[in-house]
Structure formats: structure tokens, C-alpha cells
Amino acid sequence: MQDRSTPSAAGPDSAGLPPVSVVIPAYDEENAIGREVETIDRVLTTHRIEHEILVVDDGSSDGTAALAAAAGARVLQHVGNRGYGASLKDGINAARYEIIAITDADGTYPAERLPELLAELRTADMVVGARTGSNVRIPLVRRPAKFTLNVLANLIAGRKIPDLNSGFRVFRRDTARQYLAILSNQFSFTTTITLAFLADEYRVAYVPIDYHTRIGRSKIRPRHFMEFMILVLRMAMLFQPLRVFLPLAMIFGAVGAAKAISDLYFFFQRTPSPGISLLDQPVLSSSSMLMLLTGLQLLVVGLVADGVIRRIAQQAVAQVPSRAIRTLGEDDDPRGVPQMRRGGARE
């Protein structure tokens, strides 16, 4: 698609928004892709936002690529199916603009909310369309797995995450590129990039959106749930190992301590006055010792892993700074409203 910006009336929040590349991964989505491209183009053109729409056809066997191109999108094609995450990575690297928006090709996400997400990015490092609106059509069969995954991710992140794996979000390319090597090539791309941003203390903002019934068949299968779980734990190990090892160490330690207290109680019940014999009699059971030692080992491993990660971080290339920073100075608005500055963002 050609870069488009027409002098149509813009909304109050769209003034001064930067150009954006909209990346859409697509696999056998001929029933929806043309309409999705046209809708996004119409919304961004109406709000006078310079943009391109980049469809990454992930080895489709139908007319997805041709229909996307006919609708005006710029199309990249994979020779074979490489995965949702791989398509997003290629789209991010090929994009013309530094601001990246991603969405799905199946019509589930409300394209009309994209300008709102872009406006929110002024004071955030990533903005996610959280599927918590009044009209959310997530299939019932997927909700238990989604709930379990969210509970685990909230524990690891140390905060409540309204929507862990929404595929409708905007972010800056330089910030996301830091993590491309560790992000999944499959459906868990969005899950892992969310946890990566949160673990490195980037500001992730959430905008409630509706989630419509998809056009066509879903590509997510039950086996992907275990992949999501494994990758959440892997991200915890990469960024916050103590969030995994410390709770486990406390559980084993608490069970071991309770069993040791029980062993001591029953020992003194059997031997009211043990005297010197206390030193050569089996007081603690092997199970209590095993639990206590396991808890200690888990704690030590967690501390070592945390120390190694922090040491590596000190020697690594400098991290891209967060844009969610308010800069006060002489250029501030006389009413006390901080102005946008290079390297910072207005709050």
C-alpha cells in the first residue's frame, strides 16, 4: 500500500500523531483480509494519519495475498507456513515507519480504535487493546486456559495484566527489536513481548476494546496452551527468576519446617527426657530433611540465577530508554502542562 495521508477531518486526539506501519499476519484469510485492509486504511486516512498497511502472508494456500494487494496493502509472502510470530517479526523489520501497530486479519479487533491507541502511545512504551469491553466474543472453550495463563503471568509479572495476549497493540520498533531473538515464532509472540516489556519496567498501557466473532476458522489449537505456559515460565527465568524459585522454595521450606516440628513433637512425646541420647537418635524424618534441603537448594539456585542475569544486564548494550517520562523545563506550558520532548513523553 502506498503511504496515505489525506486532508480529511481528524479527530481531536489524532493531531500530531506520527506515521504508523500496520502489520497484519495472515494465513488462509481470504474471507476477511480485503475488508480488514480497507477498514484500517479508511480509519487512518479519515484521521489524517500517514500510514502503510503491511500484510505478511504466511504461506497461504488460498487467495489471501492477491486480495490483500488488491485492497491496497503492501504484501510480503512466506514460501511456507512459518508461524504467527515469525510473520510479525518479518513485518516489523520490513516496516517503513518506527511506530508499529499489529492486528489480526480476521475482523475480530475494532480498527476504529487504532487512533486512540496511537494517541495513548505518547505516554507509554506499548499500548494494548484489552479485550475487556462490553462486547467480547472469546469462545467459551478457550476461557479456562486463558484464565489459567493470566493467573500465572500476573504472578510472574507482579501486577495485574488486563489482557496478556491481545493481538491488537502499538509500540515503537526500536524497543521491540531488543526482544525479537527471544520471542516465539508462534502464537505466543504477544504473550512473551508483554512479559518482556513489563519485566524491564516499560510502561504498558491498556485501552478497553470489544472483540468480535472472527471471520473464518481459528488457527489456535489446544496444544498451543502448553506452549504458552512453557514460554511464560521461560520468560520468568530470563527476566525474573526469583518470581519462580522463591515461591517454590518457600513452599518446600514451609512443608519441611511443619514436618520437622511434627517430628520433634512426637519424639518428645516418646522420650520425655532424652538427655544426651538426643544427639545419637533419629529425631527428624528423612522426608522433612528432604523438603528443607530442596527449599534451600531452590532458593540458592534462584539467587544465583538472579545475580547472573543482573550481571549480564550490566555488561549488555544499553537498553532503549522508556518514553513514558515526563520532562519539566522552561518549555513547559504556562498552565503547568509538561510538553513533549525528545527522549521523553508527556503524562
Buried (B, 14 or more C-beta within 10 A) or exposed (E): BEEBEEEEEBBEBBEEBBBBBBBBBBBBBBBBBBBBBBBBBBBBBBBBBBBBBBBBBBBBEBBBBBBBBBBBBBBBBBEEBBBBBBBBBBBBEEBEBBBBBBBBBBBBBBBBBBBBBBBBBBBBBBBBBBBBBEEBEEEEEBEEBBEEBBEBBBBBBEEEBBBBBBBBBBBBBEBBBBBBEBBBBBBBBBBBBBBBBBBBEBBBBBBBBBBBEBBBEEBBEEEBBEBBBEBBBBBBBBBBBBBBBBBBBEBBBEBBBEBBEEBEEEBEEEEEEEEEEEEEEEBBBEEBBBBBEBBBEBBEBBBEBBEEBEEEEEEEEEEBEBBBBBBEEEEBEEEEEBEBBEEBBBE
